[in-house]
Amino acid sequence: MDIIVTTPKSQMANAAQEAAEAVEAGGGLYFRRFHSTAGPQKIGRNDRIYYVENGYVRGYAVVRELRHVGPGGLRCETTRRVWAQGLYALMAADSWHWIRPIPMKGFQGFRYVHPRSLGEPLYLAITRAEIVGGWRDPKPAVGRERPTKRENKEAYLVNLRKSAKSAD
């Protein structure tokens, strides 16, 4: 069964670097780690893992293999980080598809792509999503990305300076 996960903001630069290296190498594998005891029990080979980034479902990759990794974990060749033991979903880079972005708040863990877990409107939007690019294509733009707290603060300070100047 297909699932949705969120790429944490702290990992987005790594994800972009991994994607760029896969394109440069002409392919490769992505992986997603789940705690063995709390991982998706209904996911299987050829299921999709959709990703939420910055408040939007952006795309998906197709599961090629599920692997239980014991103590010692798995090492990411891009970041050199050693990830802990758990259930790993391995996905070929060329299985990635960009979809027209769908608004959705990020969350921890995973959710099944099912009307009961997502609600009917979001479920239908995801299952009927338009594919707008493949793994070698750039990330599709969204009308307006949700700003970070830092961007909000910077915009506030710029507007404050502008209003102070116009008051003079």
N, C-alpha and C positions, 0 to 999 in steps of 0.2 A: 504494500500500500504506500502511495506517495506521502511524503512528509514535507513540512516547512520548518526551517531553522533560521536563526538570526546570526549574521556575522557581527560580533561585537565591534564597536567603534575602535577599540584598542587593537583589533586584528585586521582592520580594513586595509592598511598599508601593506601588511604581509600578504593578504589575499591578492591585492593588485600586483605585487611583485611576483608572486607565484604564477599568476596568469600570464604576465609579461614573459617570464622565463619559459613557460610552456609553449607560448607562441614562437619565441625565438628558437626553441629546440625542435619545433615541429611536432610537438605532442608531449605527453606526460600524464601523470596521475595527480588528481586532487584527492584529499581524504577529509572525512569528517569523523571526529571521535565522539563516542557516546560512552557514558558510564555503563559498564556491563549490566548492572542491576537495574538501571533506569533507562536503558536505551529502548528504541522502538522495536517491539517484538514482532510487528506485522510487516516490516520492511523486507524486501527481497531483491534479488537480481533483476535488473531492468526497471525497477521503480525509480521515480524521480525524487530528487531532493531540491526543493525550491528554497531560495535564499532571500531574506529580508535584509536590506541595507538602507540606512538613513531614512527609515519610515516608508519604504516601498519594497514590494516583492519585485525583484529585478530579473530573475531568471532561474534556470534549473540545470542540473546535470543528472545523468543517468547512472544508477548504481551498477558497477561492473562486478564487484565482489564485496562480500561481507567477510571480515576477518576478526576473530577474537585474538587480541594480542595480550600476552601475559606480562609479568614483571619485566621491566626493562623498556617497555613501551615501543614507540615507533619514532624514528628521527626524520624530521622534515629536512629535505636536502636544500631547500631555499633558505630557511631561517636558521637552520642547524639546531633548532629547538627539539628536545626529546620530549615527546608527549607520553603521558602515563598509559598504563594498561587500560584496556577497554574494548568495546566493539567499534571497529573501524569500517566505514563505508568507503570503498575506493571507487573513484569515478574517472574515466578517461577524459582528458582535457577537451578532446574534440566532440564530446557529448554535450558540452555546454551550449545552451540557447538563451539569448537575451529575449525577454518578453516586454511588451509595452508595460511600463511600471504601473503597479497597482498599489494604492495606499494601504499600508498596514503597519501598525505599531510593532516595534521589536519586542522580543520576549526571551526568557531563558528556556532552555530545554528544546523540545520539539512539539509539533502538533501534526496530527494526521490530516491529510487533505480529505476532509469529510464534512458534510453539512452540520453534523452534531458538534464537531470540535471547532468549526470556523464560523458557522452561521451560513444560511443559504446564499445571501448575496455575495459574500466573499468567496465561498466555495465555487459558485458559478463563474465569477470573474476570473479565478485562477484556472479552473479547468477549461475555460474557453479563451484563455489569454492568447493574444496575437504574438507570434514569434517575429521579432524584428531584427534579429542578427544571430550570428554564430560565434564560435569561440575565438576567432581571429578578429572579430569586429570590435570597435570601441563600445564602451558602455553607453547606452542610449541616455540622452539628457531628459530631465524631467522639467516641466515648466518652471518650477521653483523648488529647489531642494530645501528641505527643512534646515534652518540655520542651527549651528551649534551654539552653546551658551556663550562661547568666546565671541563668535560672530555677532550674536545679539548685543553683547556688551560693547563691542567695537562700533556697531551701527548706532547704538544709543549715544555713545560719546561723540561720534561724528555729528549726529543730529543736534546734540546739546551745544556743540561748538557753533554750528550753523545758526541755531536760534539765538545764541549769545551775540554773534556778529550782527545778525539782522536787528537785534534790539538796540544796538549801539547807534 
